Amino acid sequence: MANIKSAKKRILVNQTKAARNKAIRSKVKTACKKVEAAIIAKDKAVAQTCLIAAISEIDKACTKGVYHRNTASRKISRLSRAVNTIA
């Protein structure tokens, strides 16, 4: 356990940031799962609406620094490609 005041503060700040990042990642994962479920169900209209919501969540996570911009771009690209392949 830390004894120095600044080290104690660092621990608290890191816990707060980790909880925030975890919540944001969870939102992104949930949005992606909704898109994937619509893809499996072959429902293109629902998949496209869920895709828009997922892209929004991914972009928010990217701007907040939770995801690197290349990671965000890759996730968006893969989801978009999957939605576009629905017949």
N, C-alpha and C positions, 0 to 999 in steps of 0.2 A: 504494500500500500504506500502511496506517495505521502511524503511528509511536508514537502514544500508547497506553499500556497498556490503558486502558479501551476504546479504539476497537478494539484487537485482540481483546479479550474479546467485544465486541459482535458482531464478525464471526463468531467461533466459535459464540456462542450462537444467532445468527440462522441459521447453517448447520444446527445441531442441530435447531432448531425447524422449519426448512423441510423437513428430511428426515423428521421425525415427521409433519408435516402431509401430505407427499406419500404416505407409507405409509398413512395413514388414508384419504385420498382414493382411493387405489388399491383399498383394501378395499371401499369403498362402491361404486366403479364396477364391480368384479368381482361384487358381490352383485346390483347392478342388472342386469348383463348376464345373470346366471343367470335372473332373473325374466323378462326379455325373451325369452330363448331358450325358456323354458317356455311363454310366451304364444304365440310363433310356432308351437311344436309343438302348440298347443291342448290342453295337458295341465294341467287346472285344479288337480288335487291337488298336483302338483309345484310349480306356480306359487304356490300358497298357502303351501306350506312355505318356498319360497325367499323369498317376500314377507316372512314373519315374520323371517327371518334378515336380509334387507335393511333392514327397518325398525329392527331392533336396531342394525345397523352405522351407519345414518344418525343415530339418536338418540345413539349414543356420540360420533360426530363432532361433533354439535351441542353436547353437553355439554362437550366438550374445546375448543370454540371454533374448530374447523376450518370449520364451516359456520354461517352465520347461521340463527337459528331459523325465519325465513320461508322460506329456501332449503330447509332440511330438511323443513319442512312441505309445501312444493310438490313436492319429490321423492317423498315418501311418498304424497301425494294422487294424483299422476300414476300411480305404480305400482299403487296400490290400485284406481284407476278402470280401468286396463288389465286387471288380473286379473279384476275383476268383470264385464267385458264378454265374457269367454270364455263361449261357449255350453255 
